[in-house]
Amino acid sequence: MPVIRFVREGCDVECFPGENLRDVALRSGVELYGLKGKLGNCSGCGQCITCFVGVADNLTGPPALSALTPVEQRKLRGRPRGWRLACQAMVEHSLVVLTRPQLGWAQGEGLLAAAAEAPLPAGPIAWPTPPEDPAAETEQSATADEAGTDGPIAGDTVR
């Protein structure tokens, strides 16, 4: 399973292959947006272009993110090559991400390169299984008992 290293935040986050980078970041408490993005983001439609992230190139293995979408190709024209829109990128393999790269991009490239040199931890191998809920079993048996009655029971109020 992929591991995303968020450089500015100093944390590694596990996710499932094919998950949206923006969703993973927000779920993990990683702040993608500056003031402008907090006030008016498009909730992941690729229209506001406030969820820029810088991504370290994966030179040795398969691409870590899905291919650029047509929206990204249009919106990222003239931006540095390592930038992506988090809302348009699907995570395929482990990667290193710099949030809000527009804040000091010259330093950001160095941060990305240094973080990419440190090996990423291995993510879990298997998909997690949901915990069994004993309350669900008792609810199912109660509804099955109720379904078997033919009419009102003594003490029921009939309207």
N, C-alpha and C positions, 0 to 999 in steps of 0.2 A: 504494500500500500504506500502511496506517496507521502512524503514528509515535506512540508513547506517551511523553510527557514525565513522568518521575517526579520530582516537585518536591523532596522531602526528600533523595533520593539524587543529584540533580543530573545525571541522565542521560536521554538519549533512546534509545528502543528501537524497532526496526522489528518488525512482525509481519504476518501474513497476515490479510486480512479474514475474520471469523468465528472467529478464535482466542479461546480462553478467556483472560480477563484474568489470572486466577490462574496459569495455566500459563505465560503469557508472562513474568510477573514472576518466578516461581521459576526458570525457565530462564535468565533474565538475571541472576540473583543478587540481585534486589531482595528485601529482607526485608519481608514482609507482616505477620508475626506478632510480637507482644510475647511476654512470658514465658508467659502463659496459653495463647496460641495455639501456641507451640512445644511445650508439654507435652501438649496435647490438642486437636489440630485434627481435623476430620472428613475430611480429604483431599479436600475439594472437593464435599461432598454438600449444603452449605447448612444443616447442622444446628447447628454450634458457634458460628456468627456471630462468628468471630475474625478474618476477613479483610476487615474494613471498609476501604473506601477512600473518599476524598472526590474527587468529579469536578467539574471546572469545567463550567458550562453552556455548551453550544454554541448560541448564540443566532442565529447567522447561517446555519448550514448544517443538513444532516440530523443526526439524533441520532448521537452517536459510539458509543454502546453499545446493545445490544439492549434491548428493553422489560423492565420489571421482571417477574420471574417471580413466581408465586404464593407461593413460599417467601420471596422478598425482601419482598413486600407484607406478609406476616405478621411476619417477623423484624425488619423495619426500622420497624415502626409506632412512632411517637413519636421517631424519630431525625431529624436534620436532612435536608432535602430533597436535598442533594447527595451523600448517602452511598449506596454500593452495596456488595454483597457481591461480591468479586472472583471467587469461584468460580461465581457465577451469571451474570456479565456476559460477553457476547461482543462483541469489538471490531469495529466496522463502519468507523469513520473515525478519523482522528487525534484525540487528546485529551490533556488534562492531568490527572494523577492525584496525589493526596496520600495516601501510605500512612500507616496508623495515625492517622487524623484525630482520634481521641478524645484524643490528646495535644495539648492546647491548641487546640481547634477555633476559638476566636476569632482566633488568629494564623493558623491554617491557612486560613481563608477569604481572608485578605489575601495569603498566599503563592500560593494558587490563582489569585486574580485577577491578580496580578502576572505569574505564569508564563503565564497564558492570553493576556496582551497581546503577549508575544513570539511572533513567527510560528514555527510548527513547521516543521522542515525537510521537504522533499518526500521521501517514501519512494521506494523503487524502483518502477518502472512495470511491470516484467515479473516473473513468477514465476521463481525461480531454477531452473536445470536441474541435476540431480545430475551429479557428475563421472563420467566413464567409468572403470570399473575394469578394467585389462587383466588382472588376475589372474582375474576372473570368466570371461573368454573361454577362458583356458587350462584352467580347471577343467571347463568345459562340454565342451571337446574331449577331455579325459582321460576323462570319464565316458562319452562317446560311444564311445571306443575300447574301454573295458571292457565295455560293453553288447554289443559284437559278438562276444565270445568264446563258444564253445559249451561249454566245460568248463575243467577246470584246465589251467594252462600248466606246462611243465616248471619245477620248482623250487618250485611252490606246495605248501603243506602241506594235505592233505585230511584232514578228521576225520570 
